[in-house]
């Protein structure tokens, strides 16, 4: 029974980590503006997820690897949009 509980908590934690970036991604994409997003914070977050993925691979902890790889993709998406829309979308501002 305790394995099931641990798995349930681990799954919930992984889903929360992965989906926590979705609201920020949606907001940036809709507004075409990421000027209020901290570049340093997301650069550090992406670095942390890279380290977790490497750790998961080295220790063969596949749930850790998969969950953090998915969260890495989400955080990297925010970071990518930060670079793309760092000053807002000039085309959207002219409308």
C-alpha positions in Angstrom: 0.0 0.0 0.0 2.8 2.5 0.8 4.3 2.0 -2.7 1.0 3.0 -4.2 0.8 6.1 -2.1 4.4 7.1 -2.9 3.7 6.6 -6.6 0.5 8.7 -6.4 2.3 11.5 -4.7 5.2 11.3 -7.2 2.8 11.4 -10.1 1.0 14.4 -8.7 4.2 16.2 -8.1 5.4 15.5 -11.6 2.1 16.7 -13.2 2.2 19.8 -11.1 5.8 20.6 -12.1 5.1 20.0 -15.7 1.8 22.0 -15.9 3.0 24.8 -13.7 4.6 26.5 -16.7 1.5 26.3 -18.9 -0.2 29.5 -17.6 2.9 31.5 -18.2 3.4 30.1 -21.7 -0.2 30.8 -22.6 0.0 34.4 -21.3 3.2 35.2 -23.2 1.9 33.6 -26.4 -1.4 35.5 -26.2 0.1 38.9 -25.4 3.3 38.4 -27.4 5.1 40.1 -24.5 7.5 38.5 -22.1 9.1 41.7 -20.8 7.9 40.9 -17.2 9.4 37.4 -17.2 12.7 37.1 -15.4 15.4 35.8 -17.8 17.6 34.8 -14.8 14.9 32.9 -13.1 14.0 30.9 -16.2 17.6 30.4 -17.1 18.2 29.0 -13.7 15.1 26.9 -13.8 16.1 25.3 -17.2 19.6 24.6 -15.8 18.0 22.9 -12.7 15.9 20.7 -14.9 18.8 19.8 -17.1 20.7 18.7 -14.0 17.8 16.7 -12.7 17.5 14.9 -16.1 21.2 14.1 -16.1 20.9 12.8 -12.5 17.9 10.7 -13.5 19.8 9.2 -16.4 23.0 8.5 -14.4 21.0 6.8 -11.5 18.5 5.2 -13.9 15.7 6.8 -12.1 13.4 6.9 -15.1 10.4 8.6 -13.4 12.7 11.4 -12.3 14.2 11.6 -15.8 10.9 11.6 -17.6 9.1 14.1 -15.3 12.0 16.5 -15.3 12.5 16.2 -19.1 8.9 17.2 -19.6 9.2 20.1 -17.2 12.4 21.1 -19.0 10.6 21.3 -22.3 7.9 23.5 -20.7 10.4 25.8 -18.9 12.6 26.0 -22.1 9.5 27.0 -24.0 9.0 29.9 -21.6 12.6 30.8 -21.9 12.5 30.7 -25.7 9.5 32.9 -25.7 11.3 35.3 -23.3 14.0 35.7 -26.0 11.5 36.0 -28.8 9.1 38.4 -27.2 11.4 40.1 -24.7 10.4 43.6 -25.7 6.8 42.7 -26.7 5.7 42.1 -30.3 6.2 45.3 -32.4 3.5 44.1 -34.8 1.0 43.7 -32.0 1.8 47.1 -30.6 1.0 48.8 -33.9 -2.5 47.3 -34.1 
